[in-house]
Amino acid sequence: MMVRKDLLLISMGNARVPDQHTVVNNQLVEERIIVMVTAAKVNAAPPQLFLFRSYAPRISPREYEKYGYLNPDKLLAWKAARATSAAPVFFESFHGLADGAIFCNNPCLALVTDFFRLQKVERHKNIVGLVLLPYIHILV
């Protein structure tokens, strides 16, 4: 399905998954946006969850492999979009990856699990609060 790949390349170019630019005081500033895109490894039985992440934890390279992290600075947005848009019956898989909803149609648990694993957790009575960045908070 070259047409879909070509359209993704035209619209996204070689943008990395975490790219986001803002102009502050007439200067271009890069911001890091936290994004997780789900895909399913369909060449395994049963299918397995595969995550494209725009963030990288401060862990050893060995733990990167253990938890399935890829280097977000090398991830291209069009590849994540192509993989997660490969809905079975309609589109062929992309390097063994297909629509994330095959395995995980609600990735909230995967996202929360990631951040609990990687961030400092503050506990207050019966509320567990997680401050990811000044503007991102998760309450469980």
DAVEN-V48014 format. One record per pair of residues at least 6 apart in sequence whose ideal C-beta (glycine too) atoms are under 7 Angstrom apart, sorted by sequence separation. I is the first residue (numbers start at 1). GAP is how many residues later the second one is. If there is no record, write none. Layout:
((I | GAP) (I | GAP))
//
This chain:
((41 | 6) (85 | 6) (86 | 6) (104 | 6) (131 | 6) (132 | 6) (21 | 7) (22 | 7) (40 | 7) (41 | 7) (86 | 7) (100 | 7) (121 | 7) (122 | 7) (130 | 7) (21 | 8) (40 | 8) (86 | 8) (129 | 8) (130 | 8) (21 | 9) (22 | 9) (40 | 9) (41 | 9) (121 | 9) (122 | 9) (20 | 10) (40 | 10) (88 | 10) (129 | 10) (20 | 11) (38 | 11) (39 | 11) (83 | 11) (86 | 11) (88 | 11) (119 | 11) (57 | 12) (82 | 12) (86 | 12) (87 | 12) (127 | 12) (128 | 12) (20 | 13) (38 | 13) (39 | 13) (56 | 13) (86 | 13) (119 | 13) (18 | 14) (83 | 14) (85 | 14) (88 | 14) (116 | 14) (18 | 15) (36 | 15) (37 | 15) (56 | 15) (84 | 15) (115 | 15) (53 | 16) (56 | 16) (84 | 16) (18 | 17) (36 | 17) (51 | 17) (55 | 17) (115 | 17) (17 | 18) (54 | 18) (35 | 19) (53 | 19) (34 | 20) (33 | 21) (34 | 21) (52 | 23) (115 | 23) (112 | 26) (52 | 28) (112 | 28) (17 | 35) (18 | 36) (17 | 37) (37 | 43) (39 | 44) (39 | 45) (38 | 46) (37 | 47) (50 | 47) (42 | 51) (43 | 53) (18 | 54) (42 | 54) (49 | 54) (17 | 55) (41 | 55) (47 | 55) (48 | 55) (49 | 55) (41 | 56) (42 | 56) (47 | 56) (16 | 57) (40 | 57) (17 | 58) (39 | 58) (40 | 58) (16 | 59) (39 | 59) (40 | 59) (51 | 59) (16 | 60) (17 | 60) (40 | 60) (42 | 60) (16 | 61) (39 | 61) (49 | 61) (57 | 61) (14 | 62) (15 | 62) (38 | 62) (40 | 62) (17 | 63) (37 | 63) (40 | 63) (12 | 65) (12 | 66) (38 | 66) (9 | 69) (12 | 69) (38 | 69) (8 | 70) (36 | 71) (8 | 73) (8 | 74) (36 | 74) (36 | 75) (5 | 77) (4 | 78) (4 | 87) (1 | 90) (1 | 91) (34 | 98) (34 | 102))
//
